[in-house]
Amino acid sequence: MVVPVISHKTVKKHQKLDVKVASTAAVILKTIRNAHLKQVRKEEKTATVVAVKTPDLM
């Protein structure tokens, strides 16, 4: 039985790709999280403004 040998160059190339993919995923998750937080803050501001304008609802 012949075992295929993977060259060191190929291993390094795949390691670099793995790091790049992980980095890209982290950036995407961070962007999504920040967009969600901005939306939540905007909704909180809107709710506060509505509550201040209509104090009888509190």
C-alpha atoms as a printed R data frame, in Angstrom:
   type eleno elety resid chain resno       x      y      z
1  ATOM     1    CA   MET     A     1   0.000  0.000  0.000
2  ATOM     2    CA   VAL     A     2   1.371  3.388 -1.012
3  ATOM     3    CA   VAL     A     3   0.778  6.303  1.314
4  ATOM     4    CA   PRO     A     4   0.562  9.662 -0.462
5  ATOM     5    CA   VAL     A     5   2.976 12.221  0.894
6  ATOM     6    CA   ILE     A     6   1.745 15.770  1.295
7  ATOM     7    CA   SER     A     7   4.444 18.328  0.684
8  ATOM     8    CA   HIS     A     8   5.326 20.895  3.318
9  ATOM     9    CA   LYS     A     9   4.457 23.651  0.838
10 ATOM    10    CA   THR     A    10   0.916 22.297  0.416
11 ATOM    11    CA   VAL     A    11   0.433 22.055  4.180
12 ATOM    12    CA   LYS     A    12   1.581 25.654  4.667
13 ATOM    13    CA   LYS     A    13  -0.722 26.838  1.880
14 ATOM    14    CA   HIS     A    14  -3.737 25.182  3.500
15 ATOM    15    CA   GLN     A    15  -2.826 26.574  6.911
16 ATOM    16    CA   LYS     A    16  -2.742 30.078  5.455
17 ATOM    17    CA   LEU     A    17  -6.130 29.517  3.822
18 ATOM    18    CA   ASP     A    18  -7.578 28.316  7.139
19 ATOM    19    CA   VAL     A    19  -6.341 31.449  8.892
20 ATOM    20    CA   LYS     A    20  -7.746 33.652  6.137
21 ATOM    21    CA   VAL     A    21 -11.154 31.955  6.306
22 ATOM    22    CA   ALA     A    22 -11.267 32.279 10.098
23 ATOM    23    CA   SER     A    23 -10.310 35.943  9.880
24 ATOM    24    CA   THR     A    24 -12.972 36.650  7.261
25 ATOM    25    CA   ALA     A    25 -15.608 34.876  9.347
26 ATOM    26    CA   ALA     A    26 -14.649 36.944 12.399
27 ATOM    27    CA   VAL     A    27 -15.003 40.189 10.437
28 ATOM    28    CA   ILE     A    28 -18.406 39.149  9.088
29 ATOM    29    CA   LEU     A    29 -19.677 38.222 12.565
30 ATOM    30    CA   LYS     A    30 -18.392 41.497 14.006
31 ATOM    31    CA   THR     A    31 -20.143 43.462 11.249
32 ATOM    32    CA   ILE     A    32 -23.424 41.637 11.829
33 ATOM    33    CA   ARG     A    33 -23.206 42.151 15.593
34 ATOM    34    CA   ASN     A    34 -22.484 45.880 15.230
35 ATOM    35    CA   ALA     A    35 -25.343 46.347 12.780
36 ATOM    36    CA   HIS     A    36 -27.705 44.611 15.200
37 ATOM    37    CA   LEU     A    37 -26.521 46.750 18.134
38 ATOM    38    CA   LYS     A    38 -27.008 49.930 16.101
39 ATOM    39    CA   GLN     A    39 -30.568 48.857 15.283
40 ATOM    40    CA   VAL     A    40 -31.289 48.119 18.963
41 ATOM    41    CA   ARG     A    41 -29.907 51.505 20.040
42 ATOM    42    CA   LYS     A    42 -31.994 53.246 17.390
43 ATOM    43    CA   GLU     A    43 -35.133 51.479 18.620
44 ATOM    44    CA   GLU     A    44 -34.310 52.384 22.229
45 ATOM    45    CA   LYS     A    45 -33.938 56.051 21.265
46 ATOM    46    CA   THR     A    46 -37.262 55.952 19.438
47 ATOM    47    CA   ALA     A    47 -38.979 54.343 22.421
48 ATOM    48    CA   THR     A    48 -37.480 56.925 24.792
49 ATOM    49    CA   VAL     A    49 -38.592 59.826 22.597
50 ATOM    50    CA   VAL     A    50 -42.121 58.433 22.363
51 ATOM    51    CA   ALA     A    51 -42.240 57.915 26.146
52 ATOM    52    CA   VAL     A    52 -41.029 61.472 26.793
53 ATOM    53    CA   LYS     A    53 -43.554 62.965 24.374
54 ATOM    54    CA   THR     A    54 -46.419 61.006 25.945
55 ATOM    55    CA   PRO     A    55 -45.769 60.850 29.707
56 ATOM    56    CA   ASP     A    56 -49.278 59.524 30.428
57 ATOM    57    CA   LEU     A    57 -48.247 56.152 28.968
58 ATOM    58    CA   MET     A    58 -45.578 55.603 31.612
